[in-house]
Amino acid sequence: MYPDEVIDDYQDHPIRLPGERWGHIIHDHPCMANMQEELSQTLKDPEIIRKSTRPMGTARIYYKWFDNTVVGNKWVCVVAAFLEDGDAFVLTAYPSDRLKPGEEIWRKENR
């Protein structure tokens, strides 16, 4: 269906983007179909990272602001799960007008 991909984040940690997850993302958020580069840039050069408030507890939400996306000026949010064995993979991604609740764990300087 869709090929698996690995994207190194801002700390050079490999984060998998399984084809199954990409299919889920574009099914639930069709506007993301043409925003795979923005997803990749969000992991590689985020502006803010928050811990998810979901019970899973190991998820991090990466945020990067983009002007002129297919849905206007938005934050691109990429939610990645980090497992105890060091594996990490993208759960979902979507555009948003605002940051979601969660403990901020990292912020890019000079935003």
N, C-alpha and C positions, 0 to 999 in steps of 0.2 A: 504494500500500500504506500506508505511514506518511508523513506530511509531513516535509519537511526543516525543521530549526529552527536558529537561531543563538543561542548563549548567550554573553553577555559575562562573562569570568571576573573574578576579584578585581582584576585590573589593567586592566580594560576591553578586554581582547584578545578579539575575536570567535572563538568556537570553534563550528564547525559540528557539528550532530548530524544527519547524514543519515538519512533514513527507513530506508534499508538497514541502517545500523548499529544503529538502535533495534530493528529486527526481529531482528538477530543477538543483541542483548543479551537481549531477552525470550525468545528461543528457547533460548539457553544458560543463562540465569539467570531462569527464570519468575517468581521472587519480585520481580524488578525491574519487572514489568508495571504495578504500582501505585505505583512509586517514582520516577516521572519528576521530580516536584518535588524529591525528595531529590537526584537527579542534578544538577539545575540549581543547587540550593543549595550542593552540594559544589564546583562550579566557581566560583560567585559568592563564597563565603565559606568557603574551605578552612581546615583547621587545620594541615595539613602537606602539603608537596609534595615528592616525591622524583623523581629521575631513574630511569627504567627501567633495569634491568640487561640487558635484551634487546639483541641486536645492532643493532636499529634505531637505538638511541642517541638519537633525537630525542623519544622519548615521555616524558611526565611523568605521574606518578600523583598525583592530587589526593585527599586524604582528609578526611572530616568524620565525626565521631561523631554517631550518632542513637540516642536511647533509643526503645524501643517501636516498632521497624519491624515489618513483617509477619513478620520472622524473628527478632525480639528486638532486644536492644541490640547494635548493630554499627557498624563503620566502613563508610561507603559509599566505595568506591574508583572513581574515574573516570580512565581511561587516555586521554590525549589525545596525538595525534601533532602535532608542530610541524615544518612543512616549511621548507626554505630560503627559499622565496618569501614567507614570512610567513603562509601558510595554516595553519590548525589545525583538527583534527576529532577527535571522540570515536571511539576504537577499540572500547572496551568499558567496561562498568561492572558492579560486583557488590558485594554485601555481604561483609564479612570480619570475623573475630574479631581479626585482628592485622594489623599493617603488614607489607608485603612488603619484601624486601631492596631496597636502592637508596640512592644518595647523597641525603641530605636537602639540598634547595636553598632551602627556605623554611619558616618556622614562624610561626604566628600568635602574637603576644604575648598573655600572660595567658590561656593555655588552662586 
